[in-house]
Amino acid sequence: MAIPATAIEQAIANTKTEEERTRSLPAQLMVSLVIAMSLWSRDSMRDVLKNLVDGLSVAWVKVGKYWRVPCKSAITQARQRLGAKVMSQLFHQLVKPMATGETLGAFLNGLRIVVIDGSCFDVPDSEENARVFGRPSSRPGTIAAFPKVRLVVLIEAGTHIIFDALMCPYRMGERVRALKLLRSVKSGMLLMWDRGLHSYAMVGATVSQGCDYVGRIPANVKFMREKPLEDGSYLSYINPSGKLRKKGCQPLLVRVIEYTIEHPENAAEQLTYRLITSLLDIEKFPAEMLAKEYHQRWEVENTLDELKVHLLYQFTKKMIEIVKSEI
């Protein structure tokens, strides 16, 4: 997808990142540099910058006829001036689900399949990164080699497009940020999540957005069989905690699907899965269909792998704003 120059200029204006004077590294060019670094991830910043200026309109980037590639320290200072807010603004301006009816695995009976998931990434070892993001727990007397940032993402299953994301300190749980990401789901979507995100709040907030869901249930969570259904699933209720009940929250009707699959590492062993869903029509959404579709959720692991191994495997600088902008 081409990124319009007008979109970059709008993001710069919205975040008040414009320069007060003419610079050899204007904000438009630095935004383009951060984006281009994911394409030329193994090249030096100076080489990426040279490739950019050779390919971009000189009139748009406003670098002048006799422009030369600045030194590394000048590029670093320009990236610090730019900050991370403009990249976040540009992301939310442009990125959205793009699957069509012809996109393989993108829809289930007219519902756009989206997945919410999270992962942790090493960031450069510095006092500021450790203070902002935190480090994993380790044995007494030792510390983890690198600070870590937690990233929670909303992904369109058919295209693997990340269309919303939030970063947070390592010690902040995924559930907190996942709930905030529900701002981007809506009617006509089918949201899937893993058992670590299961909660009454998650179910209630998803339903309040008009979005359907299929989520895995942790082994220790029990559901009463209120009404058996012909396909082997059954209706039940997910109950609010005592604290939420005092606030007036009511039990929510759910459909529970239970099934077993062969253990991927031991054919003699069976794994039991339990899912809950808002899709109550067993004719349109039979249990077997939803079980098969849920397991395609794991394809999003490929998206997180691409981020972790191929894009965020090597941050270019330790400075906190530069780390955030690259994420």
C-alpha positions in Angstrom: 0.0 0.0 0.0 1.4 3.4 -1.0 1.4 6.0 1.7 0.2 9.4 0.4 2.5 12.4 1.1 -0.6 14.2 2.2 -1.2 11.6 5.0 2.3 12.1 6.3 1.9 15.9 6.3 -1.5 15.6 8.0 0.0 13.4 10.8 2.9 15.9 11.2 0.4 18.8 11.5 -1.9 16.9 13.9 1.0 16.2 16.3 2.5 19.6 15.9 5.8 18.1 14.7 6.5 20.8 12.0 9.9 22.5 12.1 10.1 26.2 12.9 13.0 26.5 10.5 14.3 24.8 7.4 16.4 21.7 8.2 18.5 19.3 6.2 16.4 16.5 7.8 12.7 17.7 7.7 10.0 15.8 9.5 8.5 14.5 6.2 11.8 12.8 5.4 12.2 11.4 8.9 8.8 9.8 8.9 9.6 8.3 5.6 12.9 7.0 7.0 11.2 5.2 9.9 8.9 3.5 7.5 11.7 2.7 5.0 13.8 1.1 7.7 11.4 -1.8 7.8 12.0 -2.4 4.0 15.8 -2.0 4.2 16.2 -3.4 7.7 19.7 -4.6 7.2 21.1 -1.4 5.7 22.6 1.5 7.7 20.4 4.5 8.4 22.6 6.6 6.1 22.1 4.2 3.2 18.4 4.0 3.7 18.2 7.8 3.8 20.2 8.0 0.5 17.8 5.5 -1.1 14.9 7.6 0.1 16.1 10.9 -1.2 17.1 9.4 -4.5 13.6 8.0 -4.9 11.4 10.8 -3.4 10.4 14.1 -5.0 13.0 16.7 -3.9 10.3 19.3 -3.9 8.2 17.3 -1.4 11.0 16.5 1.1 12.4 20.0 0.7 16.1 19.1 1.2 17.5 21.4 -1.5 19.5 20.8 -4.7 22.9 20.3 -3.0 21.7 18.1 -0.2 24.2 15.5 1.2 23.5 12.6 3.6 24.1 14.0 7.1 26.2 12.2 9.7 24.8 9.5 12.0 24.5 11.8 15.0 22.5 14.3 13.0 20.1 11.6 11.9 19.7 10.4 15.5 19.0 13.9 16.7 16.4 14.4 14.0 14.7 11.1 14.9 14.5 12.2 18.6 12.9 15.5 17.6 10.4 13.6 15.5 9.3 11.4 18.4 6.8 8.5 18.4 3.4 10.3 18.4 3.5 11.2 14.7 4.1 7.5 13.8 1.2 6.4 15.9 -1.0 9.1 14.3 0.0 8.0 10.8 -0.8 4.4 11.7 -4.3 5.2 12.9 -5.0 7.4 9.9 -4.1 4.8 7.4 -4.3 1.2 8.7 -7.6 -0.6 8.5 -8.9 -4.1 7.5 -8.7 -4.6 3.8 -9.9 -8.1 3.1 -12.6 -8.6 0.4 -15.0 -11.4 -0.2 -12.4 -13.1 -2.3 -9.7 -13.1 0.4 -9.1 -16.6 1.6 -10.0 -17.2 5.3 -11.1 -13.6 5.9 -14.8 -14.2 6.5 -17.1 -16.7 8.1 -20.7 -16.6 6.8 -20.3 -12.8 6.2 -18.5 -12.0 9.4 -15.0 -10.5 9.1 -12.6 -12.6 11.3 -10.3 -10.6 13.5 -8.0 -11.8 16.2 -6.6 -10.2 19.3 -3.3 -11.4 20.7 -0.1 -10.2 22.4 3.6 -10.8 22.7 6.7 -9.4 24.3 9.8 -8.1 22.6 13.3 -7.3 23.8 14.3 -3.7 23.6 17.8 -2.2 23.8 19.4 -2.4 27.3 19.4 1.1 28.8 18.3 2.6 32.1 15.5 4.6 30.5 14.1 1.5 28.7 14.3 -0.6 31.8 12.5 2.2 33.8 9.7 2.6 31.2 9.2 -0.9 30.0 10.6 -3.1 32.9 12.5 -6.4 32.9 11.2 -10.0 33.4 11.6 -11.6 36.8 14.8 -13.5 37.3 16.6 -15.5 40.0 17.5 -13.5 43.2 20.7 -11.6 42.6 20.4 -11.5 38.8 18.6 -9.4 36.2 17.3 -10.2 32.8 19.6 -9.3 29.9 17.2 -6.9 28.2 14.1 -4.9 29.1 10.9 -6.0 27.4 7.9 -4.2 25.9 4.5 -5.9 25.7 2.6 -5.4 22.4 -1.1 -6.2 22.1 -2.5 -6.3 18.6 -5.7 -6.6 16.6 -5.2 -8.5 13.4 -7.4 -9.2 10.4 -7.1 -12.9 10.0 -7.4 -13.1 6.2 -4.7 -10.5 5.4 -2.6 -10.5 8.7 -2.9 -6.7 8.8 -2.4 -5.3 12.2 -5.1 -2.6 12.3 -4.8 -1.5 15.9 -2.1 -2.0 18.5 -1.0 -0.8 22.0 2.4 -1.1 23.6 2.8 -1.2 27.4 5.3 -2.1 30.1 6.2 -5.8 30.3 4.5 -6.2 33.7 1.2 -4.8 32.5 -1.2 -7.7 31.7 -2.5 -8.3 28.2 -6.1 -8.2 29.4 -5.9 -4.5 30.4 -4.7 -3.4 26.9 -6.9 -5.9 25.1 -10.0 -4.3 26.6 -8.9 -1.0 25.2 -8.3 -2.4 21.7 -12.0 -3.3 21.6 -12.5 0.3 20.5 -11.7 -1.0 16.9 -14.1 -3.9 16.7 -17.7 -3.5 15.5 -20.8 -5.1 14.1 -20.0 -7.5 11.2 -16.8 -8.7 12.8 -16.0 -12.0 14.5 -13.4 -11.6 17.2 -11.3 -14.5 18.4 -9.1 -14.7 21.5 -7.1 -17.2 23.5 -7.8 -18.4 27.0 -5.5 -15.9 28.6 -7.9 -13.1 27.6 -11.0 -14.8 28.9 -13.1 -12.7 31.3 -16.6 -11.4 31.8 -15.3 -7.9 31.0 -13.9 -9.1 27.7 -17.2 -10.8 26.7 -19.3 -7.8 27.9 -17.2 -5.2 26.2 -17.1 -7.1 22.9 -20.9 -7.5 22.9 -21.4 -3.8 23.7 -19.5 -3.0 20.5 -21.9 -5.1 18.5 -19.2 -7.6 17.7 -19.5 -11.4 17.8 -16.8 -13.5 19.3 -15.3 -17.0 19.8 -12.9 -17.3 22.7 -11.2 -20.2 24.4 -12.0 -21.0 28.0 -9.3 -21.7 30.7 -9.5 -25.2 32.2 -10.4 -24.0 35.6 -13.5 -22.0 34.5 -16.7 -24.0 34.8 -20.0 -23.6 32.9 -23.4 -25.1 33.8 -25.2 -26.9 31.0 -28.4 -24.8 30.9 -29.7 -26.1 27.5 -28.1 -28.8 25.4 -28.1 -28.1 21.6 -28.4 -30.6 18.7 -24.8 -30.2 17.5 -23.3 -31.1 20.9 -22.8 -27.5 22.1 -24.9 -26.0 24.9 -26.1 -22.7 26.3 -24.9 -21.3 29.5 -24.1 -18.0 31.3 -20.9 -16.2 32.1 -21.3 -14.5 35.5 -19.9 -11.2 36.7 -17.6 -11.1 39.7 -19.2 -10.1 43.0 -17.8 -6.6 42.6 -19.3 -6.2 39.1 -22.6 -7.7 40.3 -22.9 -4.9 42.9 -22.6 -2.4 40.1 -25.6 -4.0 38.3 -23.9 -6.3 35.8 -26.0 -9.3 34.8 -25.0 -12.8 33.6 -24.5 -13.0 29.9 -25.8 -15.8 27.7 -23.1 -17.8 25.9 -22.9 -20.9 23.8 -20.2 -23.4 24.9 -18.5 -25.8 22.5 -16.3 -28.7 23.7 -14.2 -30.9 21.6 -10.9 -32.9 21.5 -8.0 -32.8 19.1 -4.9 -35.0 18.7 -1.9 -33.8 20.6 0.6 -32.3 18.0 3.5 -34.0 19.8 1.9 -37.2 21.0 -0.7 -38.9 18.8 -1.8 -41.1 21.7 -2.8 -38.1 23.7 -5.9 -36.0 23.3 -6.2 -32.2 24.0 -9.6 -30.9 25.2 -10.7 -27.5 24.0 -13.6 -25.4 25.2 -14.9 -22.3 23.4 -17.6 -19.8 24.2 -19.3 -17.8 21.5 -22.1 -15.3 20.9 -23.1 -17.1 17.8 -26.2 -19.1 19.0 -27.6 -20.2 15.6 -26.4 -23.8 15.2 -27.7 -24.1 11.6 -25.6 -21.1 10.4 -22.7 -21.7 12.8 -22.5 -25.4 13.7 -20.0 -26.4 16.5 -17.7 -28.2 14.1 -17.4 -25.1 11.8 -16.5 -22.8 14.7 -14.0 -25.3 16.1 -12.2 -25.6 12.8 -12.3 -21.8 12.2 -10.9 -21.1 15.7 -7.8 -23.1 15.0 -7.0 -20.9 12.1 -6.5 -18.2 14.8 -3.0 -19.6 15.3 -2.0 -18.3 11.9 -1.7 -14.9 13.6 1.4 -16.3 15.3 3.0 -15.9 11.9 2.3 -12.2 12.0 3.8 -11.9 15.5 6.8 -13.9 14.3 7.3 -11.6 11.4 7.4 -8.7 13.9 9.6 -10.3 16.4 12.1 -12.0 14.1 12.2 -10.0 10.9 11.1 -6.4 11.8 11.8 -5.7 15.5 14.8 -8.1 15.9 17.2 -5.2 15.9 16.4 -1.7 17.1 18.7 0.9 15.7 19.0 3.1 18.8 18.5 2.9 22.6 16.7 6.2 23.0 13.1 5.6 24.3 11.4 7.8 21.6 13.2 6.1 18.8 12.4 2.6 20.2 8.7 3.6 20.4 8.7 5.0 16.9 10.2 1.9 15.4 7.6 -0.3 17.2 
